[in-house]
């Protein structure tokens, strides 16, 4: 399995890097390969185009409906609709519950009169996933578990049956019980909005600190941890130091274009 970082910034893009987005490639070469995208925040679509043909993706899976995880879906819609080399088929798009209504509201802002109903359906095969049930994308099985966030959000586990799975926390606070969900993954992609937890013990966050992401990876027995959802202003070295103090595995900091294979 291989993961390519399309963006690793927090709520707003950092210089040279968009927000949440990851290209995952499973299986072998050619037709045996599955390529799917987890989240597609602002600034991630240009990076996606550097690494693969967006027209023939096997699927896009969205963890939740915050702007920093979905905005480039709108840009991808225009790219699919008007690029002179058309896609061979609609790109499968898996949204969380409420996703179809979200797209309808988005279309009402951008579509020409009379185009609203088909604005996204013309280029995407849109479906809402049931977080209690797995979905199959190519040769990958995708399962979900709820996180603790400001809107409904689901962590993602992706298994291609050929090795250790990928687990992506999406956005979550430290009270979410994700250690069992992430158990023995080959790679844990964990959001780390802060380097260290806030000092106020009564302050409940919908985000993890790098230190908490490291503790989660240690509890889950994960050999490799990728910190993402970062603010450059905190200093990327500070994220690394906070995580290294609590985690003995291989540690990576998200940057656009970084590829990890396992």
Secondary structure, DSSP 8 states (H G I E B T S, - for coil): -EEEEEE-BSSS-BTTBBSSEEEEEEESSGGGEEEEEEEE-TT-HHHHHHHS-GGG-SEEE-S---HHHHHHHHHHHHHHHH-SS--SS-EEEEE-TTHHHHHHHHHHHHS-TT-TTTTTTTTEEEEE--TTS-EEETTEEEEEEE--SSS--EEEEEE-SSS--EEE--S--TTS--TTTTTT-SEEEEE-SBSS--S-TT---SS-BHHHHHHHHHHHT-SEEEEESB-GGG-HHHHHHHHHTT--SEEEE--TT-EEE-
